[in-house]
């Protein structure tokens, strides 16, 4: 910082947005040159509410991760609780799912029930 001497760097940039950058370029709200610099590989990932089949595997992974972190034994999701989680719209996508699962693990007993899901979703 503060030098005029170029420094060679090797980086990998991963970015995400919920905005249509191409449309923003057309509107003059995003620089076209920047879009093409960062858009080497484009992955379009639909929102979680459109990938309901991913909800329970992700929730199970988060449950395992947080059970280990908090040294808590939990048997998993009650079948009805699992259906409730699959039906929930998950506007916050995976971050919301991760936070809800952590909250459920911390505040629930040894099994997550529909009442728990209704309380925290």
mmCIF file of the C-alpha atoms, coordinates in Angstrom:
data_MODEL
# 
_entry.id   MODEL 
# 
loop_
_atom_site.group_PDB 
_atom_site.id 
_atom_site.type_symbol 
_atom_site.label_atom_id 
_atom_site.label_alt_id 
_atom_site.label_comp_id 
_atom_site.label_asym_id 
_atom_site.label_entity_id 
_atom_site.label_seq_id 
_atom_site.pdbx_PDB_ins_code 
_atom_site.Cartn_x 
_atom_site.Cartn_y 
_atom_site.Cartn_z 
_atom_site.occupancy 
_atom_site.B_iso_or_equiv 
_atom_site.pdbx_formal_charge 
_atom_site.auth_seq_id 
_atom_site.auth_comp_id 
_atom_site.auth_asym_id 
_atom_site.auth_atom_id 
_atom_site.pdbx_PDB_model_num 
ATOM 1   C CA . UNK A 1 1   ? 0.000   0.000   0.000   1.00 0.00 ? 1   UNK A CA 1 
ATOM 2   C CA . UNK A 1 2   ? 1.237   3.444   -0.810  1.00 0.00 ? 2   UNK A CA 1 
ATOM 3   C CA . UNK A 1 3   ? 3.702   2.353   -3.504  1.00 0.00 ? 3   UNK A CA 1 
ATOM 4   C CA . UNK A 1 4   ? 3.769   2.884   -7.256  1.00 0.00 ? 4   UNK A CA 1 
ATOM 5   C CA . UNK A 1 5   ? 5.738   -0.319  -7.817  1.00 0.00 ? 5   UNK A CA 1 
ATOM 6   C CA . UNK A 1 6   ? 3.628   -3.163  -9.236  1.00 0.00 ? 6   UNK A CA 1 
ATOM 7   C CA . UNK A 1 7   ? 3.551   -6.350  -7.173  1.00 0.00 ? 7   UNK A CA 1 
ATOM 8   C CA . UNK A 1 8   ? 2.630   -9.691  -8.759  1.00 0.00 ? 8   UNK A CA 1 
ATOM 9   C CA . UNK A 1 9   ? -0.012  -11.618 -6.829  1.00 0.00 ? 9   UNK A CA 1 
ATOM 10  C CA . UNK A 1 10  ? -1.823  -14.901 -7.410  1.00 0.00 ? 10  UNK A CA 1 
ATOM 11  C CA . UNK A 1 11  ? -5.347  -14.964 -5.983  1.00 0.00 ? 11  UNK A CA 1 
ATOM 12  C CA . UNK A 1 12  ? -8.638  -16.787 -6.401  1.00 0.00 ? 12  UNK A CA 1 
ATOM 13  C CA . UNK A 1 13  ? -11.712 -14.634 -5.943  1.00 0.00 ? 13  UNK A CA 1 
ATOM 14  C CA . UNK A 1 14  ? -15.060 -16.159 -5.057  1.00 0.00 ? 14  UNK A CA 1 
ATOM 15  C CA . UNK A 1 15  ? -18.017 -13.816 -4.970  1.00 0.00 ? 15  UNK A CA 1 
ATOM 16  C CA . UNK A 1 16  ? -21.766 -14.182 -4.674  1.00 0.00 ? 16  UNK A CA 1 
ATOM 17  C CA . UNK A 1 17  ? -24.712 -11.916 -5.262  1.00 0.00 ? 17  UNK A CA 1 
ATOM 18  C CA . UNK A 1 18  ? -28.455 -12.077 -5.454  1.00 0.00 ? 18  UNK A CA 1 
ATOM 19  C CA . UNK A 1 19  ? -28.472 -9.327  -8.088  1.00 0.00 ? 19  UNK A CA 1 
ATOM 20  C CA . UNK A 1 20  ? -28.536 -9.597  -11.874 1.00 0.00 ? 20  UNK A CA 1 
ATOM 21  C CA . UNK A 1 21  ? -25.140 -8.081  -12.671 1.00 0.00 ? 21  UNK A CA 1 
ATOM 22  C CA . UNK A 1 22  ? -25.712 -8.167  -16.430 1.00 0.00 ? 22  UNK A CA 1 
ATOM 23  C CA . UNK A 1 23  ? -28.863 -6.103  -15.994 1.00 0.00 ? 23  UNK A CA 1 
ATOM 24  C CA . UNK A 1 24  ? -26.991 -3.754  -13.673 1.00 0.00 ? 24  UNK A CA 1 
ATOM 25  C CA . UNK A 1 25  ? -24.300 -3.293  -16.342 1.00 0.00 ? 25  UNK A CA 1 
ATOM 26  C CA . UNK A 1 26  ? -27.014 -2.380  -18.869 1.00 0.00 ? 26  UNK A CA 1 
ATOM 27  C CA . UNK A 1 27  ? -28.416 0.162   -16.387 1.00 0.00 ? 27  UNK A CA 1 
ATOM 28  C CA . UNK A 1 28  ? -24.970 1.603   -15.705 1.00 0.00 ? 28  UNK A CA 1 
ATOM 29  C CA . UNK A 1 29  ? -25.110 0.501   -12.063 1.00 0.00 ? 29  UNK A CA 1 
ATOM 30  C CA . UNK A 1 30  ? -22.171 -1.952  -12.294 1.00 0.00 ? 30  UNK A CA 1 
ATOM 31  C CA . UNK A 1 31  ? -18.923 -1.659  -14.238 1.00 0.00 ? 31  UNK A CA 1 
ATOM 32  C CA . UNK A 1 32  ? -18.790 -3.951  -17.268 1.00 0.00 ? 32  UNK A CA 1 
ATOM 33  C CA . UNK A 1 33  ? -15.005 -4.344  -17.077 1.00 0.00 ? 33  UNK A CA 1 
ATOM 34  C CA . UNK A 1 34  ? -15.258 -5.460  -13.444 1.00 0.00 ? 34  UNK A CA 1 
ATOM 35  C CA . UNK A 1 35  ? -17.980 -7.987  -14.297 1.00 0.00 ? 35  UNK A CA 1 
ATOM 36  C CA . UNK A 1 36  ? -15.794 -9.610  -16.928 1.00 0.00 ? 36  UNK A CA 1 
ATOM 37  C CA . UNK A 1 37  ? -12.767 -9.621  -14.622 1.00 0.00 ? 37  UNK A CA 1 
ATOM 38  C CA . UNK A 1 38  ? -14.604 -11.504 -11.882 1.00 0.00 ? 38  UNK A CA 1 
ATOM 39  C CA . UNK A 1 39  ? -16.870 -13.691 -14.016 1.00 0.00 ? 39  UNK A CA 1 
ATOM 40  C CA . UNK A 1 40  ? -14.492 -16.422 -15.174 1.00 0.00 ? 40  UNK A CA 1 
ATOM 41  C CA . UNK A 1 41  ? -16.707 -19.252 -13.950 1.00 0.00 ? 41  UNK A CA 1 
ATOM 42  C CA . UNK A 1 42  ? -20.389 -18.565 -13.343 1.00 0.00 ? 42  UNK A CA 1 
ATOM 43  C CA . UNK A 1 43  ? -22.439 -20.909 -11.182 1.00 0.00 ? 43  UNK A CA 1 
ATOM 44  C CA . UNK A 1 44  ? -26.156 -20.240 -10.989 1.00 0.00 ? 44  UNK A CA 1 
ATOM 45  C CA . UNK A 1 45  ? -27.420 -21.691 -7.726  1.00 0.00 ? 45  UNK A CA 1 
ATOM 46  C CA . UNK A 1 46  ? -31.195 -21.484 -7.274  1.00 0.00 ? 46  UNK A CA 1 
ATOM 47  C CA . UNK A 1 47  ? -32.517 -20.458 -3.860  1.00 0.00 ? 47  UNK A CA 1 
ATOM 48  C CA . UNK A 1 48  ? -32.938 -23.191 -1.279  1.00 0.00 ? 48  UNK A CA 1 
ATOM 49  C CA . UNK A 1 49  ? -36.746 -22.953 -1.511  1.00 0.00 ? 49  UNK A CA 1 
ATOM 50  C CA . UNK A 1 50  ? -36.401 -24.220 -5.102  1.00 0.00 ? 50  UNK A CA 1 
ATOM 51  C CA . UNK A 1 51  ? -34.106 -27.078 -4.019  1.00 0.00 ? 51  UNK A CA 1 
ATOM 52  C CA . UNK A 1 52  ? -36.194 -28.652 -1.269  1.00 0.00 ? 52  UNK A CA 1 
ATOM 53  C CA . UNK A 1 53  ? -34.356 -31.961 -1.701  1.00 0.00 ? 53  UNK A CA 1 
ATOM 54  C CA . UNK A 1 54  ? -31.204 -30.251 -0.366  1.00 0.00 ? 54  UNK A CA 1 
ATOM 55  C CA . UNK A 1 55  ? -32.759 -28.983 2.876   1.00 0.00 ? 55  UNK A CA 1 
ATOM 56  C CA . UNK A 1 56  ? -32.542 -32.135 5.001   1.00 0.00 ? 56  UNK A CA 1 
ATOM 57  C CA . UNK A 1 57  ? -29.049 -33.227 3.882   1.00 0.00 ? 57  UNK A CA 1 
ATOM 58  C CA . UNK A 1 58  ? -27.753 -29.719 4.616   1.00 0.00 ? 58  UNK A CA 1 
ATOM 59  C CA . UNK A 1 59  ? -29.639 -29.555 7.913   1.00 0.00 ? 59  UNK A CA 1 
ATOM 60  C CA . UNK A 1 60  ? -28.195 -32.945 8.876   1.00 0.00 ? 60  UNK A CA 1 
ATOM 61  C CA . UNK A 1 61  ? -24.677 -31.758 8.103   1.00 0.00 ? 61  UNK A CA 1 
ATOM 62  C CA . UNK A 1 62  ? -25.175 -28.596 10.173  1.00 0.00 ? 62  UNK A CA 1 
ATOM 63  C CA . UNK A 1 63  ? -26.712 -30.624 12.994  1.00 0.00 ? 63  UNK A CA 1 
ATOM 64  C CA . UNK A 1 64  ? -23.679 -32.935 13.059  1.00 0.00 ? 64  UNK A CA 1 
ATOM 65  C CA . UNK A 1 65  ? -21.269 -29.985 12.931  1.00 0.00 ? 65  UNK A CA 1 
ATOM 66  C CA . UNK A 1 66  ? -22.937 -28.138 15.807  1.00 0.00 ? 66  UNK A CA 1 
ATOM 67  C CA . UNK A 1 67  ? -23.501 -31.269 17.883  1.00 0.00 ? 67  UNK A CA 1 
ATOM 68  C CA . UNK A 1 68  ? -19.744 -31.811 17.748  1.00 0.00 ? 68  UNK A CA 1 
ATOM 69  C CA . UNK A 1 69  ? -18.992 -28.157 18.509  1.00 0.00 ? 69  UNK A CA 1 
ATOM 70  C CA . UNK A 1 70  ? -21.329 -28.046 21.513  1.00 0.00 ? 70  UNK A CA 1 
ATOM 71  C CA . UNK A 1 71  ? -20.665 -31.632 22.639  1.00 0.00 ? 71  UNK A CA 1 
ATOM 72  C CA . UNK A 1 72  ? -24.374 -32.385 22.554  1.00 0.00 ? 72  UNK A CA 1 
ATOM 73  C CA . UNK A 1 73  ? -25.898 -35.733 21.644  1.00 0.00 ? 73  UNK A CA 1 
ATOM 74  C CA . UNK A 1 74  ? -28.994 -35.372 19.513  1.00 0.00 ? 74  UNK A CA 1 
ATOM 75  C CA . UNK A 1 75  ? -30.824 -38.080 17.585  1.00 0.00 ? 75  UNK A CA 1 
ATOM 76  C CA . UNK A 1 76  ? -31.862 -35.818 14.734  1.00 0.00 ? 76  UNK A CA 1 
ATOM 77  C CA . UNK A 1 77  ? -35.111 -34.468 13.414  1.00 0.00 ? 77  UNK A CA 1 
ATOM 78  C CA . UNK A 1 78  ? -38.511 -35.908 14.192  1.00 0.00 ? 78  UNK A CA 1 
ATOM 79  C CA . UNK A 1 79  ? -40.191 -36.961 10.882  1.00 0.00 ? 79  UNK A CA 1 
ATOM 80  C CA . UNK A 1 80  ? -42.822 -34.223 11.169  1.00 0.00 ? 80  UNK A CA 1 
ATOM 81  C CA . UNK A 1 81  ? -40.146 -31.649 12.051  1.00 0.00 ? 81  UNK A CA 1 
ATOM 82  C CA . UNK A 1 82  ? -38.267 -32.680 8.904   1.00 0.00 ? 82  UNK A CA 1 
ATOM 83  C CA . UNK A 1 83  ? -41.421 -32.120 6.821   1.00 0.00 ? 83  UNK A CA 1 
ATOM 84  C CA . UNK A 1 84  ? -41.869 -28.694 8.457   1.00 0.00 ? 84  UNK A CA 1 
ATOM 85  C CA . UNK A 1 85  ? -38.302 -27.755 7.579   1.00 0.00 ? 85  UNK A CA 1 
ATOM 86  C CA . UNK A 1 86  ? -38.795 -28.849 3.971   1.00 0.00 ? 86  UNK A CA 1 
ATOM 87  C CA . UNK A 1 87  ? -41.983 -26.750 3.732   1.00 0.00 ? 87  UNK A CA 1 
ATOM 88  C CA . UNK A 1 88  ? -40.407 -23.603 5.195   1.00 0.00 ? 88  UNK A CA 1 
ATOM 89  C CA . UNK A 1 89  ? -39.517 -20.972 2.496   1.00 0.00 ? 89  UNK A CA 1 
ATOM 90  C CA . UNK A 1 90  ? -35.924 -20.284 3.719   1.00 0.00 ? 90  UNK A CA 1 
ATOM 91  C CA . UNK A 1 91  ? -35.762 -16.690 2.497   1.00 0.00 ? 91  UNK A CA 1 
ATOM 92  C CA . UNK A 1 92  ? -32.284 -16.444 4.032   1.00 0.00 ? 92  UNK A CA 1 
ATOM 93  C CA . UNK A 1 93  ? -31.200 -19.552 2.139   1.00 0.00 ? 93  UNK A CA 1 
ATOM 94  C CA . UNK A 1 94  ? -28.415 -21.723 3.554   1.00 0.00 ? 94  UNK A CA 1 
ATOM 95  C CA . UNK A 1 95  ? -27.263 -19.121 6.090   1.00 0.00 ? 95  UNK A CA 1 
ATOM 96  C CA . UNK A 1 96  ? -30.748 -19.033 7.596   1.00 0.00 ? 96  UNK A CA 1 
ATOM 97  C CA . UNK A 1 97  ? -30.936 -22.836 7.616   1.00 0.00 ? 97  UNK A CA 1 
ATOM 98  C CA . UNK A 1 98  ? -27.527 -23.064 9.302   1.00 0.00 ? 98  UNK A CA 1 
ATOM 99  C CA . UNK A 1 99  ? -28.495 -20.522 11.971  1.00 0.00 ? 99  UNK A CA 1 
ATOM 100 C CA . UNK A 1 100 ? -31.849 -22.185 12.651  1.00 0.00 ? 100 UNK A CA 1 
ATOM 101 C CA . UNK A 1 101 ? -30.254 -25.621 12.989  1.00 0.00 ? 101 UNK A CA 1 
ATOM 102 C CA . UNK A 1 102 ? -27.672 -24.240 15.421  1.00 0.00 ? 102 UNK A CA 1 
ATOM 103 C CA . UNK A 1 103 ? -30.446 -22.577 17.434  1.00 0.00 ? 103 UNK A CA 1 
ATOM 104 C CA . UNK A 1 104 ? -32.518 -25.784 17.400  1.00 0.00 ? 104 UNK A CA 1 
ATOM 105 C CA . UNK A 1 105 ? -29.566 -27.835 18.579  1.00 0.00 ? 105 UNK A CA 1 
ATOM 106 C CA . UNK A 1 106 ? -28.749 -25.480 21.423  1.00 0.00 ? 106 UNK A CA 1 
ATOM 107 C CA . UNK A 1 107 ? -32.315 -25.008 22.646  1.00 0.00 ? 107 UNK A CA 1 
ATOM 108 C CA . UNK A 1 108 ? -33.930 -28.395 21.944  1.00 0.00 ? 108 UNK A CA 1 
ATOM 109 C CA . UNK A 1 109 ? -33.833 -31.672 23.810  1.00 0.00 ? 109 UNK A CA 1 
ATOM 110 C CA . UNK A 1 110 ? -32.396 -34.872 22.366  1.00 0.00 ? 110 UNK A CA 1 
ATOM 111 C CA . UNK A 1 111 ? -34.655 -34.777 19.292  1.00 0.00 ? 111 UNK A CA 1 
ATOM 112 C CA . UNK A 1 112 ? -35.910 -31.818 17.264  1.00 0.00 ? 112 UNK A CA 1 
ATOM 113 C CA . UNK A 1 113 ? -39.713 -31.766 17.121  1.00 0.00 ? 113 UNK A CA 1 
ATOM 114 C CA . UNK A 1 114 ? -42.247 -29.832 15.022  1.00 0.00 ? 114 UNK A CA 1 
ATOM 115 C CA . UNK A 1 115 ? -42.886 -27.554 18.024  1.00 0.00 ? 115 UNK A CA 1 
ATOM 116 C CA . UNK A 1 116 ? -39.183 -26.660 18.068  1.00 0.00 ? 116 UNK A CA 1 
ATOM 117 C CA . UNK A 1 117 ? -39.215 -25.899 14.336  1.00 0.00 ? 117 UNK A CA 1 
ATOM 118 C CA . UNK A 1 118 ? -42.324 -23.718 14.687  1.00 0.00 ? 118 UNK A CA 1 
ATOM 119 C CA . UNK A 1 119 ? -40.681 -21.851 17.538  1.00 0.00 ? 119 UNK A CA 1 
ATOM 120 C CA . UNK A 1 120 ? -37.477 -21.026 15.667  1.00 0.00 ? 120 UNK A CA 1 
ATOM 121 C CA . UNK A 1 121 ? -38.556 -20.815 11.992  1.00 0.00 ? 121 UNK A CA 1 
# 
